[in-house]
Amino acid sequence: MIVDTFNEIGGDGDIPHAGIGNARGMRHKMLIEAVENQIPQVIVIDEIGTKLEAMAASTIAQRRIQLVATAHGVTIENLVMNRALEMLDGGVQSVTLGDEEASRKGVQKSVLERKGPSSFSCGVEIISKAELRVHPYLDATVDTILAGLLLVLPPKS
């Protein structure tokens, strides 16, 4: 199933692009209903950009349907801190640690942690037309970012 609101993948109008065969383009409002009625094996979503789309993608991921999607951000760190898309990376919450635990971990008492599992097992950043940065374990990448241990370099100009 192809979910492509702006017809960048799925073609123009009601006729699918020849490159996707009989796949159907659908709007995000009908996404969950389509999953329930059509039982797809794979869903490709172009440009998850709203909280509702992120929630739908998260629901699909929980149903063990293979999900391939894009979301816009300068770096993966931008996506982790984007409140509209937080469902994709498990969400972020502030947690207050006890004095002993904060001292043992060498961190402040208030830290950011991931709320739950990411909707995707891995992530890929497009650095340039010729360079990608692969995050094979997205949960670990998010945890590292939230712990302040990952230096995310901006894309090359």
ZAVEXGU-32121 format. One record per atom (N, C-alpha, C): atom name; x, y, z. Coordinates in steps of 0.2 Angstrom, whole numbers, plus 5000, padded with zeros to 4 digits. Layout:
<nodes>
{atomo: CA; px: X; py: Y; pz: Z}
...
</nodes>
This chain:
<nodes>
{atomo: N; px: 5004; py: 4994; pz: 5000}
{atomo: CA; px: 5000; py: 5000; pz: 5000}
{atomo: C; px: 5005; py: 5006; pz: 5000}
{atomo: N; px: 5003; py: 5011; pz: 4996}
{atomo: CA; px: 5006; py: 5017; pz: 4996}
{atomo: C; px: 5002; py: 5023; pz: 4999}
{atomo: N; px: 5005; py: 5027; pz: 5003}
{atomo: CA; px: 5001; py: 5032; pz: 5006}
{atomo: C; px: 5005; py: 5039; pz: 5004}
{atomo: N; px: 5002; py: 5042; pz: 5000}
{atomo: CA; px: 5006; py: 5048; pz: 4996}
{atomo: C; px: 5001; py: 5054; pz: 4995}
{atomo: N; px: 5000; py: 5058; pz: 5000}
{atomo: CA; px: 4995; py: 5063; pz: 5000}
{atomo: C; px: 4997; py: 5068; pz: 4994}
{atomo: N; px: 5003; py: 5069; pz: 4992}
{atomo: CA; px: 5005; py: 5074; pz: 4987}
{atomo: C; px: 5007; py: 5071; pz: 4981}
{atomo: N; px: 5005; py: 5065; pz: 4980}
{atomo: CA; px: 5006; py: 5061; pz: 4973}
{atomo: C; px: 5014; py: 5062; pz: 4971}
{atomo: N; px: 5018; py: 5062; pz: 4976}
{atomo: CA; px: 5025; py: 5061; pz: 4974}
{atomo: C; px: 5028; py: 5054; pz: 4972}
{atomo: N; px: 5024; py: 5049; pz: 4975}
{atomo: CA; px: 5026; py: 5042; pz: 4973}
{atomo: C; px: 5021; py: 5039; pz: 4969}
{atomo: N; px: 5015; py: 5040; pz: 4971}
{atomo: CA; px: 5009; py: 5037; pz: 4968}
{atomo: C; px: 5006; py: 5039; pz: 4962}
{atomo: N; px: 5009; py: 5044; pz: 4959}
{atomo: CA; px: 5006; py: 5047; pz: 4952}
{atomo: C; px: 5001; py: 5053; pz: 4953}
{atomo: N; px: 4997; py: 5054; pz: 4948}
{atomo: CA; px: 4993; py: 5060; pz: 4949}
{atomo: C; px: 4986; py: 5058; pz: 4948}
{atomo: N; px: 4982; py: 5061; pz: 4952}
{atomo: CA; px: 4975; py: 5059; pz: 4952}
{atomo: C; px: 4973; py: 5052; pz: 4954}
{atomo: N; px: 4968; py: 5049; pz: 4951}
{atomo: CA; px: 4966; py: 5042; pz: 4952}
{atomo: C; px: 4970; py: 5037; pz: 4949}
{atomo: N; px: 4974; py: 5038; pz: 4945}
{atomo: CA; px: 4978; py: 5033; pz: 4941}
{atomo: C; px: 4985; py: 5033; pz: 4944}
{atomo: N; px: 4987; py: 5027; pz: 4947}
{atomo: CA; px: 4993; py: 5026; pz: 4950}
{atomo: C; px: 4999; py: 5026; pz: 4945}
{atomo: N; px: 5005; py: 5028; pz: 4947}
{atomo: CA; px: 5010; py: 5029; pz: 4943}
{atomo: C; px: 5012; py: 5022; pz: 4941}
{atomo: N; px: 5015; py: 5021; pz: 4934}
{atomo: CA; px: 5016; py: 5014; pz: 4932}
{atomo: C; px: 5022; py: 5011; pz: 4936}
{atomo: N; px: 5026; py: 5014; pz: 4940}
{atomo: CA; px: 5031; py: 5011; pz: 4944}
{atomo: C; px: 5029; py: 5008; pz: 4950}
{atomo: N; px: 5022; py: 5009; pz: 4952}
{atomo: CA; px: 5020; py: 5006; pz: 4958}
{atomo: C; px: 5014; py: 5001; pz: 4956}
{atomo: N; px: 5013; py: 5000; pz: 4950}
{atomo: CA; px: 5008; py: 4994; pz: 4948}
{atomo: C; px: 5001; py: 4996; pz: 4950}
{atomo: N; px: 4998; py: 4991; pz: 4954}
{atomo: CA; px: 4991; py: 4992; pz: 4956}
{atomo: C; px: 4991; py: 4995; pz: 4963}
{atomo: N; px: 4996; py: 4997; pz: 4966}
{atomo: CA; px: 4996; py: 5000; pz: 4972}
{atomo: C; px: 4991; py: 5006; pz: 4972}
{atomo: N; px: 4988; py: 5007; pz: 4978}
{atomo: CA; px: 4983; py: 5013; pz: 4978}
{atomo: C; px: 4986; py: 5019; pz: 4983}
{atomo: N; px: 4985; py: 5025; pz: 4980}
{atomo: CA; px: 4987; py: 5030; pz: 4985}
{atomo: C; px: 4981; py: 5032; pz: 4989}
{atomo: N; px: 4983; py: 5034; pz: 4996}
{atomo: CA; px: 4977; py: 5035; pz: 5000}
{atomo: C; px: 4979; py: 5041; pz: 5005}
{atomo: N; px: 4974; py: 5044; pz: 5007}
{atomo: CA; px: 4975; py: 5050; pz: 5012}
{atomo: C; px: 4976; py: 5047; pz: 5019}
{atomo: N; px: 4980; py: 5051; pz: 5023}
{atomo: CA; px: 4981; py: 5048; pz: 5030}
{atomo: C; px: 4975; py: 5047; pz: 5034}
{atomo: N; px: 4969; py: 5051; pz: 5033}
{atomo: CA; px: 4963; py: 5050; pz: 5037}
{atomo: C; px: 4960; py: 5043; pz: 5036}
{atomo: N; px: 4962; py: 5040; pz: 5030}
{atomo: CA; px: 4959; py: 5033; pz: 5029}
{atomo: C; px: 4964; py: 5028; pz: 5030}
{atomo: N; px: 4970; py: 5029; pz: 5033}
{atomo: CA; px: 4975; py: 5024; pz: 5034}
{atomo: C; px: 4973; py: 5018; pz: 5038}
{atomo: N; px: 4971; py: 5020; pz: 5044}
{atomo: CA; px: 4970; py: 5014; pz: 5049}
{atomo: C; px: 4964; py: 5010; pz: 5046}
{atomo: N; px: 4959; py: 5013; pz: 5043}
{atomo: CA; px: 4953; py: 5009; pz: 5040}
{atomo: C; px: 4956; py: 5005; pz: 5035}
{atomo: N; px: 4960; py: 5007; pz: 5030}
{atomo: CA; px: 4963; py: 5004; pz: 5025}
{atomo: C; px: 4967; py: 4998; pz: 5027}
{atomo: N; px: 4971; py: 4999; pz: 5033}
{atomo: CA; px: 4974; py: 4993; pz: 5036}
{atomo: C; px: 4970; py: 4988; pz: 5038}
{atomo: N; px: 4964; py: 4990; pz: 5042}
{atomo: CA; px: 4960; py: 4985; pz: 5044}
{atomo: C; px: 4956; py: 4981; pz: 5039}
{atomo: N; px: 4954; py: 4984; pz: 5033}
{atomo: CA; px: 4951; py: 4981; pz: 5028}
{atomo: C; px: 4955; py: 4978; pz: 5023}
{atomo: N; px: 4961; py: 4980; pz: 5021}
{atomo: CA; px: 4965; py: 4977; pz: 5016}
{atomo: C; px: 4970; py: 4973; pz: 5018}
{atomo: N; px: 4972; py: 4973; pz: 5024}
{atomo: CA; px: 4978; py: 4969; pz: 5027}
{atomo: C; px: 4984; py: 4969; pz: 5023}
{atomo: N; px: 4987; py: 4975; pz: 5022}
{atomo: CA; px: 4993; py: 4975; pz: 5018}
{atomo: C; px: 4999; py: 4972; pz: 5022}
{atomo: N; px: 5004; py: 4969; pz: 5018}
{atomo: CA; px: 5010; py: 4967; pz: 5021}
{atomo: C; px: 5015; py: 4972; pz: 5022}
{atomo: N; px: 5015; py: 4977; pz: 5017}
{atomo: CA; px: 5020; py: 4983; pz: 5017}
{atomo: C; px: 5016; py: 4989; pz: 5016}
{atomo: N; px: 5018; py: 4995; pz: 5020}
{atomo: CA; px: 5015; py: 5001; pz: 5019}
{atomo: C; px: 5021; py: 5006; pz: 5018}
{atomo: N; px: 5021; py: 5010; pz: 5012}
{atomo: CA; px: 5026; py: 5015; pz: 5011}
{atomo: C; px: 5022; py: 5022; pz: 5012}
{atomo: N; px: 5025; py: 5026; pz: 5017}
{atomo: CA; px: 5022; py: 5032; pz: 5018}
{atomo: C; px: 5026; py: 5038; pz: 5016}
{atomo: N; px: 5024; py: 5042; pz: 5012}
{atomo: CA; px: 5029; py: 5048; pz: 5010}
{atomo: C; px: 5027; py: 5054; pz: 5014}
{atomo: N; px: 5032; py: 5057; pz: 5018}
{atomo: CA; px: 5032; py: 5063; pz: 5022}
{atomo: C; px: 5027; py: 5063; pz: 5027}
{atomo: N; px: 5028; py: 5059; pz: 5033}
{atomo: CA; px: 5024; py: 5059; pz: 5039}
{atomo: C; px: 5026; py: 5066; pz: 5042}
{atomo: N; px: 5021; py: 5070; pz: 5043}
{atomo: CA; px: 5022; py: 5077; pz: 5045}
{atomo: C; px: 5018; py: 5080; pz: 5050}
{atomo: N; px: 5013; py: 5076; pz: 5052}
{atomo: CA; px: 5008; py: 5078; pz: 5057}
{atomo: C; px: 5007; py: 5073; pz: 5063}
{atomo: N; px: 5005; py: 5075; pz: 5068}
{atomo: CA; px: 5004; py: 5071; pz: 5074}
{atomo: C; px: 4999; py: 5065; pz: 5072}
{atomo: N; px: 4994; py: 5067; pz: 5069}
{atomo: CA; px: 4989; py: 5061; pz: 5067}
{atomo: C; px: 4992; py: 5056; pz: 5062}
{atomo: N; px: 4997; py: 5058; pz: 5058}
{atomo: CA; px: 5000; py: 5054; pz: 5053}
{atomo: C; px: 5005; py: 5049; pz: 5057}
{atomo: N; px: 5009; py: 5053; pz: 5062}
{atomo: CA; px: 5013; py: 5049; pz: 5066}
{atomo: C; px: 5010; py: 5044; pz: 5071}
{atomo: N; px: 5004; py: 5046; pz: 5073}
{atomo: CA; px: 5000; py: 5041; pz: 5077}
{atomo: C; px: 4998; py: 5035; pz: 5073}
{atomo: N; px: 4995; py: 5036; pz: 5067}
{atomo: CA; px: 4993; py: 5031; pz: 5063}
{atomo: C; px: 4999; py: 5026; pz: 5061}
{atomo: N; px: 5005; py: 5029; pz: 5059}
{atomo: CA; px: 5011; py: 5025; pz: 5058}
{atomo: C; px: 5013; py: 5021; pz: 5064}
{atomo: N; px: 5012; py: 5024; pz: 5070}
{atomo: CA; px: 5014; py: 5020; pz: 5076}
{atomo: C; px: 5009; py: 5014; pz: 5077}
{atomo: N; px: 5003; py: 5015; pz: 5076}
{atomo: CA; px: 4997; py: 5010; pz: 5076}
{atomo: C; px: 4999; py: 5005; pz: 5071}
{atomo: N; px: 5001; py: 5006; pz: 5065}
{atomo: CA; px: 5002; py: 5001; pz: 5060}
{atomo: C; px: 5008; py: 4997; pz: 5062}
{atomo: N; px: 5014; py: 5001; pz: 5065}
{atomo: CA; px: 5020; py: 4997; pz: 5067}
{atomo: C; px: 5018; py: 4992; pz: 5073}
{atomo: N; px: 5013; py: 4994; pz: 5077}
{atomo: CA; px: 5011; py: 4989; pz: 5082}
{atomo: C; px: 5008; py: 4983; pz: 5080}
{atomo: N; px: 5005; py: 4983; pz: 5074}
{atomo: CA; px: 5002; py: 4978; pz: 5070}
{atomo: C; px: 5006; py: 4973; pz: 5066}
{atomo: N; px: 5013; py: 4975; pz: 5067}
{atomo: CA; px: 5018; py: 4971; pz: 5064}
{atomo: C; px: 5018; py: 4971; pz: 5056}
{atomo: N; px: 5015; py: 4976; pz: 5053}
{atomo: CA; px: 5015; py: 4977; pz: 5046}
{atomo: C; px: 5022; py: 4981; pz: 5045}
{atomo: N; px: 5025; py: 4979; pz: 5039}
{atomo: CA; px: 5032; py: 4982; pz: 5038}
{atomo: C; px: 5030; py: 4989; pz: 5035}
{atomo: N; px: 5034; py: 4994; pz: 5038}
{atomo: CA; px: 5033; py: 5001; pz: 5037}
{atomo: C; px: 5039; py: 5004; pz: 5035}
{atomo: N; px: 5038; py: 5008; pz: 5029}
{atomo: CA; px: 5044; py: 5012; pz: 5026}
{atomo: C; px: 5041; py: 5019; pz: 5025}
{atomo: N; px: 5044; py: 5024; pz: 5028}
{atomo: CA; px: 5042; py: 5030; pz: 5028}
{atomo: C; px: 5047; py: 5036; pz: 5028}
{atomo: N; px: 5045; py: 5042; pz: 5026}
{atomo: CA; px: 5050; py: 5047; pz: 5026}
{atomo: C; px: 5047; py: 5053; pz: 5031}
{atomo: N; px: 5051; py: 5056; pz: 5034}
{atomo: CA; px: 5049; py: 5062; pz: 5038}
{atomo: C; px: 5055; py: 5067; pz: 5037}
{atomo: N; px: 5053; py: 5074; pz: 5037}
{atomo: CA; px: 5058; py: 5079; pz: 5036}
{atomo: C; px: 5061; py: 5082; pz: 5042}
{atomo: N; px: 5067; py: 5083; pz: 5042}
{atomo: CA; px: 5071; py: 5086; pz: 5048}
{atomo: C; px: 5078; py: 5086; pz: 5045}
{atomo: N; px: 5082; py: 5091; pz: 5048}
{atomo: CA; px: 5089; py: 5092; pz: 5046}
{atomo: C; px: 5093; py: 5087; pz: 5049}
{atomo: N; px: 5092; py: 5084; pz: 5055}
{atomo: CA; px: 5096; py: 5078; pz: 5057}
{atomo: C; px: 5091; py: 5074; pz: 5061}
{atomo: N; px: 5093; py: 5068; pz: 5063}
{atomo: CA; px: 5089; py: 5063; pz: 5067}
{atomo: C; px: 5087; py: 5066; pz: 5074}
{atomo: N; px: 5092; py: 5071; pz: 5076}
{atomo: CA; px: 5091; py: 5074; pz: 5083}
{atomo: C; px: 5085; py: 5079; pz: 5082}
{atomo: N; px: 5084; py: 5082; pz: 5076}
{atomo: CA; px: 5078; py: 5086; pz: 5075}
{atomo: C; px: 5071; py: 5082; pz: 5076}
{atomo: N; px: 5071; py: 5076; pz: 5073}
{atomo: CA; px: 5066; py: 5072; pz: 5073}
{atomo: C; px: 5064; py: 5069; pz: 5080}
{atomo: N; px: 5069; py: 5068; pz: 5084}
{atomo: CA; px: 5068; py: 5066; pz: 5091}
{atomo: C; px: 5065; py: 5071; pz: 5095}
{atomo: N; px: 5067; py: 5077; pz: 5094}
{atomo: CA; px: 5064; py: 5083; pz: 5098}
{atomo: C; px: 5058; py: 5086; pz: 5095}
{atomo: N; px: 5055; py: 5083; pz: 5089}
{atomo: CA; px: 5049; py: 5086; pz: 5086}
{atomo: C; px: 5043; py: 5083; pz: 5089}
{atomo: N; px: 5040; py: 5087; pz: 5093}
{atomo: CA; px: 5034; py: 5085; pz: 5097}
{atomo: C; px: 5028; py: 5082; pz: 5092}
{atomo: N; px: 5027; py: 5085; pz: 5086}
{atomo: CA; px: 5022; py: 5082; pz: 5082}
{atomo: C; px: 5024; py: 5075; pz: 5079}
{atomo: N; px: 5030; py: 5073; pz: 5079}
{atomo: CA; px: 5032; py: 5066; pz: 5076}
{atomo: C; px: 5034; py: 5062; pz: 5082}
{atomo: N; px: 5034; py: 5064; pz: 5088}
{atomo: CA; px: 5037; py: 5060; pz: 5094}
{atomo: C; px: 5034; py: 5052; pz: 5094}
{atomo: N; px: 5029; py: 5051; pz: 5091}
{atomo: CA; px: 5027; py: 5044; pz: 5091}
{atomo: C; px: 5031; py: 5039; pz: 5087}
{atomo: N; px: 5035; py: 5042; pz: 5082}
{atomo: CA; px: 5039; py: 5038; pz: 5078}
{atomo: C; px: 5045; py: 5036; pz: 5081}
{atomo: N; px: 5048; py: 5040; pz: 5086}
{atomo: CA; px: 5054; py: 5038; pz: 5090}
{atomo: C; px: 5053; py: 5036; pz: 5097}
{atomo: N; px: 5047; py: 5035; pz: 5099}
{atomo: CA; px: 5045; py: 5032; pz: 5105}
{atomo: C; px: 5043; py: 5038; pz: 5110}
{atomo: N; px: 5044; py: 5044; pz: 5108}
{atomo: CA; px: 5042; py: 5050; pz: 5112}
{atomo: C; px: 5047; py: 5051; pz: 5117}
{atomo: N; px: 5047; py: 5057; pz: 5120}
{atomo: CA; px: 5052; py: 5059; pz: 5125}
{atomo: C; px: 5048; py: 5062; pz: 5131}
{atomo: N; px: 5051; py: 5060; pz: 5137}
{atomo: CA; px: 5048; py: 5062; pz: 5143}
{atomo: C; px: 5054; py: 5064; pz: 5148}
{atomo: N; px: 5052; py: 5069; pz: 5152}
{atomo: CA; px: 5057; py: 5071; pz: 5157}
{atomo: C; px: 5056; py: 5066; pz: 5164}
{atomo: N; px: 5062; py: 5064; pz: 5166}
{atomo: CA; px: 5061; py: 5059; pz: 5172}
{atomo: C; px: 5066; py: 5062; pz: 5177}
{atomo: N; px: 5063; py: 5062; pz: 5184}
{atomo: CA; px: 5068; py: 5065; pz: 5189}
{atomo: C; px: 5071; py: 5059; pz: 5193}
{atomo: N; px: 5077; py: 5059; pz: 5193}
{atomo: CA; px: 5081; py: 5053; pz: 5197}
{atomo: C; px: 5082; py: 5055; pz: 5204}
{atomo: N; px: 5083; py: 5050; pz: 5208}
{atomo: CA; px: 5085; py: 5051; pz: 5215}
{atomo: C; px: 5092; py: 5053; pz: 5215}
{atomo: N; px: 5094; py: 5056; pz: 5221}
{atomo: CA; px: 5101; py: 5059; pz: 5222}
{atomo: C; px: 5106; py: 5054; pz: 5221}
{atomo: N; px: 5105; py: 5048; pz: 5223}
{atomo: CA; px: 5110; py: 5042; pz: 5223}
{atomo: C; px: 5110; py: 5040; pz: 5216}
{atomo: N; px: 5105; py: 5039; pz: 5212}
{atomo: CA; px: 5105; py: 5037; pz: 5205}
{atomo: C; px: 5108; py: 5042; pz: 5201}
{atomo: N; px: 5107; py: 5048; pz: 5201}
{atomo: CA; px: 5109; py: 5053; pz: 5197}
{atomo: C; px: 5117; py: 5054; pz: 5199}
{atomo: N; px: 5119; py: 5053; pz: 5205}
{atomo: CA; px: 5126; py: 5053; pz: 5207}
{atomo: C; px: 5130; py: 5047; pz: 5203}
{atomo: N; px: 5127; py: 5041; pz: 5204}
{atomo: CA; px: 5130; py: 5035; pz: 5201}
{atomo: C; px: 5131; py: 5036; pz: 5194}
{atomo: N; px: 5126; py: 5039; pz: 5190}
{atomo: CA; px: 5126; py: 5039; pz: 5183}
{atomo: C; px: 5130; py: 5045; pz: 5181}
{atomo: N; px: 5131; py: 5050; pz: 5185}
{atomo: CA; px: 5135; py: 5056; pz: 5184}
{atomo: C; px: 5131; py: 5061; pz: 5179}
{atomo: N; px: 5124; py: 5061; pz: 5181}
{atomo: CA; px: 5120; py: 5065; pz: 5177}
{atomo: C; px: 5116; py: 5070; pz: 5182}
{atomo: N; px: 5112; py: 5075; pz: 5179}
{atomo: CA; px: 5108; py: 5079; pz: 5183}
{atomo: C; px: 5102; py: 5075; pz: 5185}
{atomo: N; px: 5098; py: 5078; pz: 5190}
{atomo: CA; px: 5093; py: 5074; pz: 5193}
{atomo: C; px: 5087; py: 5073; pz: 5188}
{atomo: N; px: 5086; py: 5078; pz: 5183}
{atomo: CA; px: 5081; py: 5078; pz: 5178}
{atomo: C; px: 5084; py: 5076; pz: 5171}
{atomo: N; px: 5082; py: 5071; pz: 5169}
{atomo: CA; px: 5085; py: 5069; pz: 5162}
{atomo: C; px: 5079; py: 5067; pz: 5157}
{atomo: N; px: 5081; py: 5067; pz: 5151}
{atomo: CA; px: 5076; py: 5065; pz: 5146}
{atomo: C; px: 5077; py: 5058; pz: 5144}
{atomo: N; px: 5071; py: 5054; pz: 5144}
{atomo: CA; px: 5071; py: 5047; pz: 5142}
{atomo: C; px: 5066; py: 5046; pz: 5137}
{atomo: N; px: 5067; py: 5040; pz: 5133}
{atomo: CA; px: 5062; py: 5038; pz: 5128}
{atomo: C; px: 5056; py: 5035; pz: 5132}
{atomo: N; px: 5050; py: 5037; pz: 5130}
{atomo: CA; px: 5044; py: 5034; pz: 5133}
{atomo: C; px: 5042; py: 5027; pz: 5131}
{atomo: N; px: 5044; py: 5025; pz: 5125}
{atomo: CA; px: 5042; py: 5018; pz: 5123}
{atomo: C; px: 5046; py: 5017; pz: 5117}
{atomo: N; px: 5044; py: 5011; pz: 5114}
{atomo: CA; px: 5048; py: 5009; pz: 5108}
{atomo: C; px: 5047; py: 5013; pz: 5102}
{atomo: N; px: 5052; py: 5014; pz: 5098}
{atomo: CA; px: 5051; py: 5017; pz: 5091}
{atomo: C; px: 5047; py: 5014; pz: 5087}
{atomo: N; px: 5043; py: 5017; pz: 5082}
{atomo: CA; px: 5039; py: 5014; pz: 5077}
{atomo: C; px: 5043; py: 5010; pz: 5072}
{atomo: N; px: 5049; py: 5012; pz: 5071}
{atomo: CA; px: 5054; py: 5009; pz: 5066}
{atomo: C; px: 5060; py: 5006; pz: 5070}
{atomo: N; px: 5062; py: 5001; pz: 5067}
{atomo: CA; px: 5068; py: 4997; pz: 5070}
{atomo: C; px: 5074; py: 5001; pz: 5068}
{atomo: N; px: 5075; py: 5004; pz: 5062}
{atomo: CA; px: 5081; py: 5008; pz: 5060}
{atomo: C; px: 5079; py: 5014; pz: 5057}
{atomo: N; px: 5084; py: 5018; pz: 5056}
{atomo: CA; px: 5083; py: 5025; pz: 5052}
{atomo: C; px: 5088; py: 5027; pz: 5048}
{atomo: N; px: 5087; py: 5030; pz: 5043}
{atomo: CA; px: 5092; py: 5033; pz: 5038}
{atomo: C; px: 5091; py: 5040; pz: 5037}
{atomo: N; px: 5097; py: 5044; pz: 5038}
{atomo: CA; px: 5097; py: 5051; pz: 5037}
{atomo: C; px: 5100; py: 5052; pz: 5030}
{atomo: N; px: 5097; py: 5056; pz: 5026}
{atomo: CA; px: 5100; py: 5058; pz: 5020}
{atomo: C; px: 5105; py: 5064; pz: 5021}
{atomo: N; px: 5111; py: 5063; pz: 5021}
{atomo: CA; px: 5116; py: 5069; pz: 5022}
{atomo: C; px: 5117; py: 5073; pz: 5016}
{atomo: N; px: 5117; py: 5070; pz: 5010}
{atomo: CA; px: 5118; py: 5073; pz: 5004}
{atomo: C; px: 5116; py: 5068; pz: 4998}
{atomo: N; px: 5116; py: 5070; pz: 4992}
{atomo: CA; px: 5114; py: 5065; pz: 4987}
{atomo: C; px: 5119; py: 5059; pz: 4987}
{atomo: N; px: 5125; py: 5060; pz: 4989}
{atomo: CA; px: 5129; py: 5054; pz: 4989}
{atomo: C; px: 5131; py: 5051; pz: 4996}
{atomo: N; px: 5128; py: 5054; pz: 5001}
{atomo: CA; px: 5130; py: 5051; pz: 5008}
{atomo: C; px: 5124; py: 5050; pz: 5012}
{atomo: N; px: 5123; py: 5044; pz: 5015}
{atomo: CA; px: 5118; py: 5042; pz: 5020}
{atomo: C; px: 5121; py: 5041; pz: 5027}
{atomo: N; px: 5117; py: 5042; pz: 5032}
{atomo: CA; px: 5120; py: 5040; pz: 5039}
{atomo: C; px: 5114; py: 5035; pz: 5041}
{atomo: N; px: 5116; py: 5028; pz: 5042}
{atomo: CA; px: 5112; py: 5023; pz: 5044}
{atomo: C; px: 5112; py: 5022; pz: 5052}
{atomo: N; px: 5106; py: 5022; pz: 5055}
{atomo: CA; px: 5105; py: 5020; pz: 5062}
{atomo: C; px: 5102; py: 5013; pz: 5062}
{atomo: N; px: 5106; py: 5008; pz: 5063}
{atomo: CA; px: 5103; py: 5001; pz: 5062}
{atomo: C; px: 5098; py: 5000; pz: 5068}
{atomo: N; px: 5099; py: 5003; pz: 5074}
{atomo: CA; px: 5095; py: 5002; pz: 5080}
{atomo: C; px: 5093; py: 5008; pz: 5082}
{atomo: N; px: 5087; py: 5010; pz: 5080}
{atomo: CA; px: 5084; py: 5017; pz: 5081}
{atomo: C; px: 5083; py: 5018; pz: 5088}
{atomo: N; px: 5081; py: 5014; pz: 5092}
{atomo: CA; px: 5080; py: 5015; pz: 5099}
{atomo: C; px: 5086; py: 5017; pz: 5103}
{atomo: N; px: 5092; py: 5013; pz: 5101}
{atomo: CA; px: 5098; py: 5015; pz: 5104}
{atomo: C; px: 5100; py: 5022; pz: 5102}
{atomo: N; px: 5099; py: 5024; pz: 5096}
{atomo: CA; px: 5101; py: 5030; pz: 5093}
{atomo: C; px: 5097; py: 5036; pz: 5097}
{atomo: N; px: 5091; py: 5035; pz: 5098}
{atomo: CA; px: 5087; py: 5039; pz: 5102}
{atomo: C; px: 5089; py: 5040; pz: 5109}
{atomo: N; px: 5090; py: 5034; pz: 5112}
{atomo: CA; px: 5093; py: 5034; pz: 5119}
{atomo: C; px: 5099; py: 5038; pz: 5120}
{atomo: N; px: 5104; py: 5037; pz: 5115}
{atomo: CA; px: 5110; py: 5040; pz: 5115}
{atomo: C; px: 5110; py: 5048; pz: 5114}
{atomo: N; px: 5105; py: 5050; pz: 5110}
{atomo: CA; px: 5104; py: 5057; pz: 5109}
{atomo: C; px: 5101; py: 5060; pz: 5115}
{atomo: N; px: 5096; py: 5057; pz: 5118}
{atomo: CA; px: 5093; py: 5059; pz: 5124}
{atomo: C; px: 5098; py: 5060; pz: 5130}
{atomo: N; px: 5103; py: 5055; pz: 5130}
{atomo: CA; px: 5108; py: 5055; pz: 5135}
{atomo: C; px: 5113; py: 5060; pz: 5134}
{atomo: N; px: 5113; py: 5064; pz: 5128}
{atomo: CA; px: 5118; py: 5069; pz: 5127}
{atomo: C; px: 5125; py: 5066; pz: 5125}
{atomo: N; px: 5125; py: 5060; pz: 5123}
{atomo: CA; px: 5131; py: 5057; pz: 5121}
{atomo: C; px: 5133; py: 5057; pz: 5113}
{atomo: N; px: 5128; py: 5058; pz: 5109}
{atomo: CA; px: 5129; py: 5058; pz: 5102}
{atomo: C; px: 5130; py: 5065; pz: 5099}
{atomo: N; px: 5135; py: 5066; pz: 5096}
{atomo: CA; px: 5136; py: 5073; pz: 5093}
{atomo: C; px: 5134; py: 5072; pz: 5086}
{atomo: N; px: 5128; py: 5075; pz: 5084}
{atomo: CA; px: 5125; py: 5075; pz: 5078}
{atomo: C; px: 5128; py: 5081; pz: 5074}
{atomo: N; px: 5132; py: 5079; pz: 5068}
{atomo: CA; px: 5134; py: 5085; pz: 5064}
{atomo: C; px: 5129; py: 5087; pz: 5059}
{atomo: N; px: 5129; py: 5093; pz: 5058}
{atomo: CA; px: 5124; py: 5096; pz: 5053}
{atomo: C; px: 5126; py: 5093; pz: 5046}
{atomo: N; px: 5122; py: 5093; pz: 5041}
{atomo: CA; px: 5123; py: 5091; pz: 5034}
{atomo: C; px: 5128; py: 5096; pz: 5031}
{atomo: N; px: 5133; py: 5093; pz: 5027}
{atomo: CA; px: 5137; py: 5097; pz: 5024}
{atomo: C; px: 5134; py: 5102; pz: 5019}
{atomo: N; px: 5136; py: 5108; pz: 5018}
{atomo: CA; px: 5133; py: 5113; pz: 5014}
{atomo: C; px: 5136; py: 5112; pz: 5007}
</nodes>
